[in-house]
């Protein structure tokens, strides 16, 4: 193993450059090239980077990423979320906290049909936030429900995060998808329970909509509206996830089915047009390019870091601690949480997986279970200050008079809920592992 001081210098320079505000992808890639050339010379580092690029370009798992992004982009513009919110608003609005609960339900459905965090938060920020504020909802409850439930796409398939994790850790993406369903639904239920209890304790936090609005439609009309709005999205979810879980299609093939299904839903809503397809393609290309650049540069950086013996050093330090495996796991998850406060989700994933995954396997933990626990921590990173990306997504579409500091404060109760959910998933791992065991 090379001198520990070299590893510490690499890590310190990385933190310094990152804190100076440079883009993550070019920070990782640039430092990988500089330290690689200094330590191994031009030829050695060039060979290593060519192998990294070749592995990335030939991995079939990554083909699903642009297809799922395209599916989400089409669905975002299809008008399906508008219909969902309108029908659920009428059905649940008369409950205390009903509009916030509606937000969680719709974000859960969007997570299972798009897998894109920014899309869910942006759409619900435009639909739900103004409506909740109009009905005198507590700002923190309204904002927190949008941001936290909008991040469920990290866990609930088709999750881009789980696709990348499966490709990096060399484990079944289909089983990760199955494990993410249980964890995602647990978090959605806990969000709903918190909102309901909070509004029972203090009804002013989430007042019910006026009775005349709730009685605008009779029961049969509400039922027809609900079925009509939910059926297309639910059908898309069943087509994508069902084909994967029942072994009828690989995640990549299911992504193609989802892209076609999203286009059919857009046609059903009268929104499908050449201009819409063109815009969705541009969004898909830009998002995919961003993700793939980060994957490539992070893979280069981790290759250098592991080549220096950084992975073995961390493993030896962790395994050398006089602690049981659960204490070591807690430290790993805490490190991931801290990383998420300063680095975006893809960086946390791609830097941490090669380092922590072998260590966790040596401790005897189930690979699928740990993958979902890792995804829960990445989801927490979206609402963890100071770089809480969900805050920036929501601030971009919120009314101008909504203070950014209030949005930060809104994240704390839901961040605590996510930590509690993590403990529950540790105590009852069957919530994650049961469905994958059936595949």
N, C-alpha and C positions, 0 to 999 in steps of 0.2 A: 504493500500500500504506500502511495506517495505521502509526502509530508502533509500532516494535518493542516499546517499553516497555509498551504496552497489552497486547500478546500475552503478554509475560512476566508481567504482573500477573495476567491471566486464568489462566494456567497455575499460577502460584504459589498463588493463592487456591484453585484446585481441589485442589492437593496438600495444602494446609493443612486444608481442610474434610474431605477424605477421611481424612487421618491422625487427625483428631479422632474418627473412628469412625462418621460418619453414613452411612446407606445410600447405595450408589452411585447408584441411579436418581434419588433426590431431590436428591442433591448435584449431579448433572449438570443435571437439569431446573431446579432452583432457580437455579443460577449462570447458566444460559442465559437465563432470564427477567430476572434482575437486570442482567447486562451488556448484554443485548439492548435493554432499555428505556433504560438509561443512554446507550447509544451511538446508537440509531436511533429511540427514541421508541416510544410504545405501538402506533401503527398499523403501523409497519414491522415490528416484531417479531411482532405478532399475525398479520400476513399470512404471514410466513415460517413460523411454527409451524403455521398452518392447512394450508399446503402440505405440511409435513412429516407431519402427521397424516393428510392425505388420501392421500399416497403410501404410507404404511404400511398404511392401512386397505384400500386397493384393490390391494395386491400379492398376486397369487394364490400366489406362492411361500410366503408365511407360513402359508397354510392347512394345509400339510403338518405344521407344528409340533405342533398339538394332536393330530392323528391319530397321529403317531409316538409322542408321549408317552403317549397312551391305549393304544397297542399295547404299549409297554413296561410300563405299569402293570398291564395284564391279565396279561402274560407273567410278570411278577415274582410275581404271586399264583397262578399256574397250577400250580406244583409242578414245572415242567419242569426248573428248575435243580437241584432236589433229585435227580431221577432221573438227570440228567446226571452230577452229582458222584458218586452212588452207583456208577454203572457204570464211570466213568473211574477211580474210586478202586480198584476191583477190578482193572482192566486195567493201570494204570500204577503202582499203589501199590508193587509189588515192586521198582521201579527206585529207585536212589539219587536223591533229589530228586523222586521220582515224584508226590508229592502237590502240590508246588509247580508242577510241569509240568502236572498235571491242572488246577490253578487257572488257569494261563495259557490252556490250550486252551478251558476252559469260558467264561472271560471273553471270549475272542475270539468264540465263538459267541454269547454274550449281546450283545456289542457289535454284531454283525451282525443282531441281531434286536430290540434295544431302542433303541440309540443314546443311552441315558441313563447318564451317568457314575455318579451317586449310587446308582442301582439296582444296577449290577453290583458296586460295591465293598461295598455294604451286604449284598447277598445272599451273596456269597462270603465276606465277613467273618463272617457267621453260620454258614455251612456249612464253609468250609475252615480258617479260623483255629483254632477249637477242636480240630479233628482233627489239624492239623499240630503244634500245641503238645502234644497228647496223645501224639503219636509222637516227641516230643523234637526237633522241628525247631528250628533256630536262629531266634530271634524275628525278627531283622532280615530274614532270607531269607524267612520266612513272610509277614511284613507287607509287605515290598517287592514280593513277587510278586502279592499281592492288590491293592495300591494301583496299581502300574504297569500291570498288565494290565487292571485295572478301568477305566482311563482310555482304553483303546483305542477306546471309543465316540466319541471326538473325531474319529478318522480313519476308522474302518470304517463305511460306510453301514449304516443310515440315520442319519447324524450330524446332529444339530440345528445344530451349529456350522457344518457345510458348507452347510446350507440357508440360514442367515443370511448366511454369507459370499457365497454365490452371488447372493442377493437384493441385498446391499449393493454388490457389485462388478459386478453386471449381467453375470454369466457363467453358463454352463450348469451347473445343479446336477447333472444327469445325468453330465456329464464330471468334475465334482468328485468325485462318488460313485465313478466308475470309477478316478480317480487315487488316491483314499483307500484302495482295496483293496490296491494294491501296497505302499504305505507302511505300512499297518496290519499286513499279514502279515509284512513285513520286521521290524518291531519285535517282533511276537509270536515270530518265529523267534529273534531276538537274545536275548530274555528267556529262552527255553527253553535256548538254547546256554549262556548265562551260568549258569543254575541247574545244568545238567548238569555243566559244567566245575568250578563251585564245589564241587559235592558229590563229584566224583571226587577233587579235590585234598584235600578234608576231608570224609570221609563222615559225620562227626558233624553236619554242617550240615543234612543231609536223609536220615536213615536210612530204609531200606526198611521197609515194614510187615511184621509177623511172617508167616512162611511159611504158617502155618495159616489166616491171613486171606486171603492171596493164593491159596491152593488151595481156598478155600471153594466155588468153582464150577469146573466143568470148562470146556474150551475152547469147546464148543458153547454152553453156558449163558452164558458171557461174551459171545460173539458176538451171541446173541439179545438180551441185556440192552443191549449197546451200540447195536445197530440200533434197538431199541424206544425208547431214550431220545433218540438223536440224530435219528432220522427226522423227528419232528414239527417240531423247531426248524430242522433243515436244510431241510425243505420250506417253512417260512415264509420263510427267508432266500432261497431260490431264487425263491419267488413274488414277493417284494418287489423284490430286486435284479435278478432275471432280467427281470421286466417292464419295468424301467427301462432296463437295458443293451441289451436287444433292441428297444427302441423301442416296446414294446407299451403302455406307460402312462407318463404324466408322474410325477414324484416325488409330486405330490399324490394322483393316482389310486392309485399304488402304496401310499401311506400308508393309504388306505382299505382296500385289499386286505389290508395287514398287520394292521390293527385287527380285521378279520373273521377273519383266520387265527389271531390270538392268542386270540380268543374260542373258536374251534373247538378249539385246543389245550387251553384251560382246560376245555372240555366233555369232551374226551378224557380228561383227568386227574380228572374228577369234581369240579372246583373251581368251575365256573361257577354263579353264583347272583346273585340280584338285589342282595344286600348287597355282593358283590364288584364288580359293575358300578358300583354307587353310589359305593363307595370309590374306584374307579379314575377315575370322572368327577370327583370332588372333587380328587384329586391332579392330574388333567389340568388342571382349571380354575386351581388355585393355581399350578402350575408355569408354565402358559402366560401367566397374568396377570403373573407375576414377569418372565418373559422379555420380554414385549411392553412392559411399563413401562420396562425397561432400554433396549430398542430405541428407544422413543419419546424418552425423555429424552436418551439418548446421541446420537440423530440431531439433536435440538434443540441440544445443546452443540456438536457438530461443525459444525452449520450456522453458529453464531455464530463459532466458531474459524476456520472457512474464510472466513467473511465478513470477518473482520478481516485476512485475508491470511496466516493461520498456515500453511496448507498450502503456499502459494507460498514462504513464508520458509524452511520446512524443506527444500523441494525445492531452492531456490537454495543453501542452505548445504551440502546433501549433494552436489549436482552441482558445486559450486564447490571441493570438496575435490580435491586433487591425488592421486587414487587411482583404481585401476581399478574396474570395476563390481562385481567380487566382493568387494572390500574394503568398498565402500559397502553391498552386500547384507548382509555380516557385521555391520556396524554396526546396520543396521535390525533384523536378527534378534536381536541382543543387546539392543537397546532394547525389543523385544517381550518378551524373557525377563525383563528387569527390571520392566517393567510388570506381568507376570504374577505377580511376587512380592508385589504389593501390591493388585492389582485383580482381580476375578473374570474368568472367561474371556469372558463376554459384553461386559464393559466393554473388555477388551483388544481384542476383535474390532471393536466398533463405534466405538471411538475411533481405532484404528489404520488400519482399511481405507480410509476416505476420505483419510487423510494419506499413507499409504505406497504404496497401490496405484498411483496415477498415476505416482509416482516410479519404482517398479519397472518399470512398463511403458515409461517413457522410457529406461530402461537396457537394454531389449531382452529381458527375461526372459519366458518363457512364462507367461501368466496362470494356467493350470491348475496348472502346476508350483509357482508361487509360492503359490497358494492352499493347496496341501497342505503346503508348507514352513511357512506361517503356522500351519496347524492343528497341525503337530508342535510348534511353539513354544508354542501354547496348551495342548497336552497336557502339556508340561513344566511349565506354570504350576501344574497341579494337584498336583505333588509338589515344588514349589520353596518352601522356607521363606522368610519366616516364615508367610505365609498359604497354606500347602499344604492346599487343601480336601480332598484325599484323606485326609490325616491325620485331619481332623475327622470325615469320614464313617466311617473305620475305627474310630476311638476310640469312637464312639457305640455300636458293636455288639461291641467286643472285650471279653474278660474284664476285670474291674475292676483286676486287678493288672498289666496291661500299661501301662508308663509312656509318656506322650506323647513324651518326649524320645527314647526308643528308636524310636518310629514315625518321628520326624523323621530320625534317623540311618539308618533303613532306606531312605529315599528316595535317598540319595546315589549308590550304585552304579547304580541304575536311571536316575537323572537323567543320569549319565555315558553310559550306553548310548544314551539318547535323543539326546545331542549327537553321539555317534559315528554314529548312524543318520542324523542330519541331514547330516553330512559325506558319507556314502555316497550319500544321495539327491542331493547336489550333484554328486558325481563321476559318478553313473550316473542321470541324470534319466529315462532310459527306464523305470525302475522305476515311476515315476509316470505318465509320458506315453504309454506303450505302449497300455494298455487304452483310455484316452480317444480315442486316434487311430483306434481301430476303430469308434467310434460314429458 
